[in-house]
């Protein structure tokens, strides 16, 4: 199982970015997929969880601004981030727990600054 995250960058407050997580080795349609982030000096936190049924749960801090989209055919998980704030600055990771093992993407850095 491999996860490859991309799409990070620098953006001004109020801007948008779309992160991608390309997955190989498993069918994402059959698995719960997550996005996490880790800000400098802070613990890694859960941003959003996408269930097999399509239900998505968001952290309160990103509710209404972030959207998770799955492309099951292409095996890509997206995180559309709108109305970005400086406090969204972090390294973002995609994650899947498969067969009792946690798999992480390598992380993609997002910086929100004026």
C-alpha positions, -999 to +999 in steps of 0.1 A: +000+000+000+014+034-010-001+069-006+014+098-025+002+133-014+006+164-035-008+198-041+006+218-012+020+253-015+018+289-003-014+309-005-028+341+010-055+341+036-089+335+019-073+315-009-078+279-020-057+248-026-066+213-036-046+184-022-044+150-038-036+116-024-029+089-050-033+055-035-019+022-049-022-013-036-058-011-023-092-001-035-101+032-017-138+025-023-135-003+003-116+017+030-120+046+053-097+073+043-085+103+064-067+136+061-046+147+090-024+178+095+004+187+118+012+224+125+047+234+137+051+225+173+017+208+175+005+173+175-010+157+144-047+163+142-075+147+123-090+170+096-115+148+079-126+112+076-143+097+045-162+065+051-169+037+027-205+048+025-196+083+015-202+099+048-176+125+056-168+139+091-149+171+094-131+187+123-150+217+136-121+240+126-125+232+089-162+225+087-178+245+059-144+254+043-128+220+034-143+193+012-132+157+008-138+141-026-131+106-036-124+094-071-127+057-065-120+047-102-087+067-102-080+058-065-074+094-056-086+112-025-088+150-027-090+177+000-104+209-014-095+237+010-113+271+006-112+303+027-079+293+040-067+309+073-031+313+087-040+286+113-044+261+085-007+262+080+006+227+085+019+196+068-011+176+055-011+138+054-035+113+039-040+081+059-056+047+056-057+019+081-056-014+062-053-049+076-045-035+111-016-013+097-015+024+094-003+038+061+006+075+056+014+096+027+047+115+028+030+148+037+025+180+017+031+214+032+005+242+032+015+277+042-012+304+045+004+338+049+000+373+037 
